[in-house]
Amino acid sequence: MKGVFTKFLITAACAFMATTVLAVGGVEMGSKKAESVVSGGAGGANSEDANAALEHCNRSLGTIAVEEDTYSPWFDRMGSYGINSTVPILRLLAQQSNCFVVVERSRRGLRRMEQERMLEDSGELRQSSNFGKGQMVAADYNLIPSLVFSDSDTGGIGAAIGGLFGSVGALLGGSLKFADAQSVMTLVENRSGVQVAAAEGSARATNLAGGLGMIGGTVGGGLAGYTKTPEGKVIVAAMMDAFNNIVRATRNYKAQTVDSPHGLGTGGSLKVDGAKPNPGPASKPAAAGGSLKARIKKAQEVLNGLGYSAGTPDGKVGSKTKLAVKQFQADNGLNPTGRFDKVTLDTLLSY
């Protein structure tokens, strides 16, 4: 039995070496060996070369923006596995699935759009370019990913292989390792701030080739498991698994309800001792209503309090106020015009 298995391993290694020699010096564009579980492209509702395991929707469920916490420990560690951002991967998955329409909300992307508007305002763009107000599409939902990593470890199955195939099996089984990754995603409805879905995904890569290195020298080294299935691909697979679970959870979505006469966020059924009733809109500060000048003055006070230098709160929109408003809008996903439009003014007065 040992002789048959050893012969099989050596034959497999030689076959791999032969195919590898043929590829030396060449570059294979679009190689299936190099791609992760996420592949192909998307244009509108059409997708190209998408993974068959990716969930698909006949109609979109709404628009989404993708937001990742770049200050989280997992984000820094992800870079060591060759992934600089999860956003492009999730955008591709979302569009290929046709379950969501993706909208741009990154700070850099919004600046690029604002740059085009500034060029139009300056008269540099061609006529009918139409970069005026009312063009942007709202983001109905926010997709927020996170990752959990598990370092490679020796799997218990290695001992079983060693027991079946003796000393040769011990070499193979002793080098059997796994690389795990888990991804948790949440989907938040931007108008209400309600989390409408959450899902976990996972993936595992198995290194079966280390033992061959002990037998075949450099040939076995060329078969090293994680050079063909690197940890980065495991991370991408975990993200795709989580995204699929998000789609499955939302495809037949049923809104949660609260036993309250006025709906969500107006009391709930879990009462807390000492809680005071919400006084309602009548108790809002007088400055939040009234004339437009009074509202702008209040908004200037809020801007100054948040660290945006809007100058003296006087209800007038000078250059300092315009700059402060524009910075506030850019930091909060609003159209950075520098003007007190209704959304900006209402947002500031809600603080």
ChimeraX attribute file (.defattr): number of C-alpha atoms within 10 A of each C-alpha:
attribute: neighborCount
match mode: 1-to-1
recipient: residues
	/A:1	8
	/A:2	13
	/A:3	9
	/A:4	9
	/A:5	13
	/A:6	16
	/A:7	11
	/A:8	11
	/A:9	17
	/A:10	16
	/A:11	12
	/A:12	14
	/A:13	20
	/A:14	14
	/A:15	11
	/A:16	15
	/A:17	16
	/A:18	11
	/A:19	10
	/A:20	12
	/A:21	9
	/A:22	9
	/A:23	10
	/A:24	8
	/A:25	6
	/A:26	7
	/A:27	8
	/A:28	9
	/A:29	7
	/A:30	10
	/A:31	8
	/A:32	10
	/A:33	9
	/A:34	12
	/A:35	12
	/A:36	16
	/A:37	20
	/A:38	21
	/A:39	17
	/A:40	15
	/A:41	14
	/A:42	19
	/A:43	10
	/A:44	10
	/A:45	15
	/A:46	11
	/A:47	16
	/A:48	11
	/A:49	11
	/A:50	17
	/A:51	16
	/A:52	8
	/A:53	11
	/A:54	17
	/A:55	20
	/A:56	19
	/A:57	14
	/A:58	9
	/A:59	12
	/A:60	16
	/A:61	16
	/A:62	14
	/A:63	17
	/A:64	25
	/A:65	23
	/A:66	22
	/A:67	15
	/A:68	15
	/A:69	11
	/A:70	10
	/A:71	8
	/A:72	11
	/A:73	12
	/A:74	14
	/A:75	18
	/A:76	14
	/A:77	15
	/A:78	19
	/A:79	12
	/A:80	11
	/A:81	14
	/A:82	12
	/A:83	17
	/A:84	13
	/A:85	14
	/A:86	20
	/A:87	17
	/A:88	11
	/A:89	15
	/A:90	23
	/A:91	21
	/A:92	19
	/A:93	28
	/A:94	27
	/A:95	21
	/A:96	29
	/A:97	26
	/A:98	22
	/A:99	23
	/A:100	23
	/A:101	22
	/A:102	22
	/A:103	17
	/A:104	18
	/A:105	20
	/A:106	16
	/A:107	12
	/A:108	11
	/A:109	11
	/A:110	16
	/A:111	15
	/A:112	12
	/A:113	15
	/A:114	17
	/A:115	12
	/A:116	17
	/A:117	19
	/A:118	16
	/A:119	13
	/A:120	18
	/A:121	12
	/A:122	9
	/A:123	10
	/A:124	10
	/A:125	15
	/A:126	9
	/A:127	8
	/A:128	7
	/A:129	10
	/A:130	12
	/A:131	17
	/A:132	12
	/A:133	9
	/A:134	6
	/A:135	8
	/A:136	12
	/A:137	11
	/A:138	16
	/A:139	20
	/A:140	19
	/A:141	26
	/A:142	20
	/A:143	23
	/A:144	19
	/A:145	23
	/A:146	18
	/A:147	22
	/A:148	16
	/A:149	17
	/A:150	12
	/A:151	10
	/A:152	17
	/A:153	14
	/A:154	16
	/A:155	16
	/A:156	12
	/A:157	13
	/A:158	20
	/A:159	17
	/A:160	15
	/A:161	19
	/A:162	17
	/A:163	14
	/A:164	15
	/A:165	19
	/A:166	13
	/A:167	13
	/A:168	21
	/A:169	21
	/A:170	19
	/A:171	21
	/A:172	23
	/A:173	26
	/A:174	20
	/A:175	21
	/A:176	24
	/A:177	22
	/A:178	19
	/A:179	22
	/A:180	19
	/A:181	23
	/A:182	22
	/A:183	23
	/A:184	21
	/A:185	20
	/A:186	19
	/A:187	22
	/A:188	19
	/A:189	16
	/A:190	15
	/A:191	10
	/A:192	11
	/A:193	11
	/A:194	14
	/A:195	14
	/A:196	17
	/A:197	18
	/A:198	20
	/A:199	19
	/A:200	20
	/A:201	21
	/A:202	21
	/A:203	20
	/A:204	18
	/A:205	21
	/A:206	19
	/A:207	24
	/A:208	19
	/A:209	21
	/A:210	22
	/A:211	24
	/A:212	25
	/A:213	19
	/A:214	16
	/A:215	18
	/A:216	16
	/A:217	11
	/A:218	13
	/A:219	18
	/A:220	23
	/A:221	17
	/A:222	19
	/A:223	21
	/A:224	18
	/A:225	19
	/A:226	21
	/A:227	11
	/A:228	14
	/A:229	19
	/A:230	18
	/A:231	27
	/A:232	19
	/A:233	24
	/A:234	25
	/A:235	30
	/A:236	23
	/A:237	23
	/A:238	25
	/A:239	30
	/A:240	26
	/A:241	23
	/A:242	24
	/A:243	28
	/A:244	21
	/A:245	20
	/A:246	23
	/A:247	23
	/A:248	16
	/A:249	15
	/A:250	16
	/A:251	14
	/A:252	8
	/A:253	11
	/A:254	9
	/A:255	7
	/A:256	8
	/A:257	9
	/A:258	13
	/A:259	12
	/A:260	12
	/A:261	9
	/A:262	10
	/A:263	11
	/A:264	14
	/A:265	10
	/A:266	13
	/A:267	16
	/A:268	14
	/A:269	9
	/A:270	7
	/A:271	8
	/A:272	7
	/A:273	6
	/A:274	6
	/A:275	8
	/A:276	7
	/A:277	8
	/A:278	9
	/A:279	8
	/A:280	7
	/A:281	7
	/A:282	7
	/A:283	8
	/A:284	11
	/A:285	10
	/A:286	11
	/A:287	16
	/A:288	19
	/A:289	12
	/A:290	9
	/A:291	11
	/A:292	13
	/A:293	14
	/A:294	18
	/A:295	21
	/A:296	23
	/A:297	20
	/A:298	22
	/A:299	28
	/A:300	28
	/A:301	21
	/A:302	18
	/A:303	23
	/A:304	16
	/A:305	12
	/A:306	12
	/A:307	10
	/A:308	19
	/A:309	18
	/A:310	22
	/A:311	17
	/A:312	14
	/A:313	18
	/A:314	14
	/A:315	18
	/A:316	15
	/A:317	20
	/A:318	12
	/A:319	12
	/A:320	15
	/A:321	26
	/A:322	19
	/A:323	19
	/A:324	20
	/A:325	27
	/A:326	21
	/A:327	18
	/A:328	21
	/A:329	21
	/A:330	20
	/A:331	13
	/A:332	14
	/A:333	14
	/A:334	17
	/A:335	21
	/A:336	21
	/A:337	19
	/A:338	20
	/A:339	17
	/A:340	19
	/A:341	11
	/A:342	9
	/A:343	12
	/A:344	22
	/A:345	19
	/A:346	14
	/A:347	14
	/A:348	23
	/A:349	20
	/A:350	11
	/A:351	10
